[in-house]
Amino acid sequence: MGVQELSAAIWHQRNLLELLLFKLTEEQLLLTAGRTDWLANATREVEQVVERLYESGLARDVEAAGVAGQWGAADGSSLRELIQHAPPPWDEVLSEHLTALTTLTTRIRDLRDANAQFLRAGLRAAQETLAGLDGATGTYDSHGASRAEPVGARLVDKRL
């Protein structure tokens, strides 16, 4: 266990974060194109990358613990804390890793939030469509009594 192995583990994690960003972008493209028929596949791929990221994070933590011991840092030190104990050139290398990881996670968070917003809007639209299909519209007459509007022809686009 050494700093080279830690750097390699961080590179692996960065590659997985980039893959997650790509998969979330795919998911967003499907959502914006209305291709919800492929959404389950895209979501499954996102979940698989997240699982691999979890495993990668564990491997990185093991390597970081070994390096922390070598550099006199506390057990369980974060990458930011390891940088403070790192000798040159590793302080710079690890700082670049930290910057890249932070940038990637920010982009992933923003994309995840945008996708969730698309999904909520789609769910709301589906609920409104389904609510409009029943016979009663929930309107009231001038005496306050509930009355059902006559149901006419309805057009439902089943492609969505």
C-alpha positions as CSV (number, residue, x, y, z in Angstrom):
1,M,0.0,0.0,0.0
2,G,1.4,3.3,-1.0
3,V,0.6,6.7,-2.5
4,Q,0.9,5.3,-6.1
5,E,-1.9,2.8,-5.3
6,L,-4.0,5.6,-3.7
7,S,-3.6,7.7,-6.8
8,A,-4.5,4.8,-9.0
9,A,-7.6,4.2,-6.9
10,I,-8.6,7.8,-7.2
11,W,-8.1,7.7,-11.0
12,H,-10.4,4.7,-11.1
13,Q,-13.0,6.6,-9.1
14,R,-12.7,9.6,-11.4
15,N,-13.3,7.3,-14.4
16,L,-16.4,5.9,-12.7
17,L,-17.7,9.4,-11.9
18,E,-17.2,10.4,-15.6
19,L,-19.1,7.2,-16.6
20,L,-21.9,8.1,-14.1
21,L,-22.1,11.6,-15.6
22,F,-22.4,10.1,-19.1
23,K,-25.2,7.7,-17.9
24,L,-27.1,10.5,-16.3
25,T,-26.8,12.5,-19.5
26,E,-28.2,9.5,-21.4
27,E,-31.0,9.4,-19.0
28,Q,-31.7,13.1,-19.4
29,L,-31.7,12.8,-23.2
30,L,-34.2,10.0,-23.0
31,L,-36.4,12.0,-20.7
32,T,-36.3,15.2,-22.8
33,A,-37.0,13.1,-26.0
34,G,-40.0,11.4,-24.4
35,R,-38.4,8.0,-24.9
36,T,-39.5,6.6,-21.5
37,D,-39.6,3.1,-23.0
38,W,-35.8,3.0,-22.5
39,L,-35.8,4.8,-19.2
40,A,-35.7,1.6,-17.1
41,N,-32.6,0.4,-18.9
42,A,-30.8,3.8,-18.4
43,T,-31.8,3.8,-14.7
44,R,-30.4,0.3,-14.2
45,E,-27.1,1.3,-15.8
46,V,-26.9,4.3,-13.5
47,E,-27.5,2.0,-10.5
48,Q,-24.8,-0.3,-11.7
49,V,-22.2,2.5,-11.9
50,V,-23.2,3.8,-8.5
51,E,-22.6,0.3,-7.0
52,R,-19.2,0.2,-8.7
53,L,-18.5,3.6,-7.2
54,Y,-19.3,2.4,-3.8
55,E,-16.9,-0.5,-4.2
56,S,-14.2,1.9,-5.6
57,G,-14.7,4.2,-2.6
58,L,-14.0,1.3,-0.2
59,A,-10.8,0.4,-2.1
60,R,-9.8,4.1,-2.0
61,D,-10.4,4.3,1.8
62,V,-8.2,1.2,2.3
63,E,-5.4,2.8,0.3
64,A,-5.9,6.2,2.1
65,A,-5.6,4.5,5.5
66,G,-2.3,3.0,4.6
67,V,-0.9,6.4,3.3
68,A,-2.3,8.2,6.3
69,G,-0.2,5.8,8.5
70,Q,2.9,6.5,6.5
71,W,2.5,10.2,6.6
72,G,1.5,10.5,10.2
73,A,-2.1,11.6,9.5
74,A,-5.0,10.5,11.6
75,D,-6.9,7.3,10.8
76,G,-9.8,8.0,8.5
77,S,-8.3,11.1,7.2
78,S,-10.1,12.7,4.2
79,L,-8.3,13.4,1.0
80,R,-8.2,17.1,1.9
81,E,-6.5,16.1,5.2
82,L,-4.0,13.8,3.5
83,I,-3.0,16.7,1.2
84,Q,-1.9,18.7,4.2
85,H,0.5,15.9,5.2
86,A,1.6,15.0,1.7
87,P,5.2,15.6,0.6
88,P,5.9,17.1,-2.8
89,P,4.9,16.3,-5.6
90,W,2.1,14.3,-4.0
91,D,0.5,17.3,-2.4
92,E,-0.1,18.8,-5.9
93,V,-1.2,15.4,-7.5
94,L,-3.7,14.8,-4.7
95,S,-4.9,18.4,-4.9
96,E,-5.6,18.0,-8.6
97,H,-7.5,14.8,-7.8
98,L,-9.5,16.5,-5.2
99,T,-10.4,19.4,-7.6
100,A,-11.5,16.9,-10.3
101,L,-13.5,14.8,-7.9
102,T,-15.3,18.0,-6.6
103,T,-16.0,19.2,-10.1
104,L,-17.4,15.9,-11.2
105,T,-19.6,15.4,-8.1
106,T,-21.0,18.9,-8.5
107,R,-21.9,18.2,-12.2
108,I,-23.4,14.9,-11.3
109,R,-25.5,16.5,-8.5
110,D,-26.8,19.2,-10.9
111,L,-27.7,16.6,-13.6
112,R,-29.3,14.3,-11.0
113,D,-31.5,17.2,-9.8
114,A,-32.5,18.2,-13.3
115,N,-33.4,14.6,-14.1
116,A,-35.5,14.4,-11.0
117,Q,-37.3,17.5,-12.0
118,F,-38.1,16.0,-15.5
119,L,-39.4,12.9,-13.8
120,R,-41.6,14.9,-11.4
121,A,-43.0,16.9,-14.3
122,G,-43.7,13.7,-16.2
123,L,-45.4,12.1,-13.2
124,R,-47.5,15.2,-12.7
125,A,-48.6,15.2,-16.3
126,A,-49.5,11.5,-16.2
127,Q,-51.5,12.0,-13.0
128,E,-53.4,15.0,-14.6
129,T,-54.1,13.0,-17.7
130,L,-55.4,10.0,-15.6
131,A,-57.5,12.4,-13.4
132,G,-59.1,13.8,-16.5
133,L,-60.1,10.4,-17.8
134,D,-62.8,9.7,-15.2
135,G,-66.3,11.0,-15.7
136,A,-66.5,13.4,-12.7
137,T,-64.6,16.6,-13.0
138,G,-65.4,17.7,-9.5
139,T,-67.2,20.8,-10.5
140,Y,-70.1,22.3,-8.6
141,D,-73.4,23.9,-9.8
142,S,-74.8,27.2,-8.5
143,H,-76.4,25.4,-5.5
144,G,-73.1,23.8,-4.4
145,A,-74.0,20.3,-5.5
146,S,-71.4,18.2,-7.2
147,R,-72.2,17.4,-10.8
148,A,-70.4,15.3,-13.4
149,E,-69.7,16.8,-16.8
150,P,-70.6,14.6,-19.7
151,V,-67.6,12.6,-20.9
152,G,-66.7,13.2,-24.5
153,A,-64.1,11.6,-26.7
154,R,-60.6,11.6,-25.2
155,L,-57.3,11.3,-27.0
156,V,-54.5,9.6,-25.2
157,D,-51.0,9.4,-26.7
158,K,-49.8,6.0,-25.6
159,R,-46.2,6.6,-27.0
160,L,-45.3,8.4,-23.8
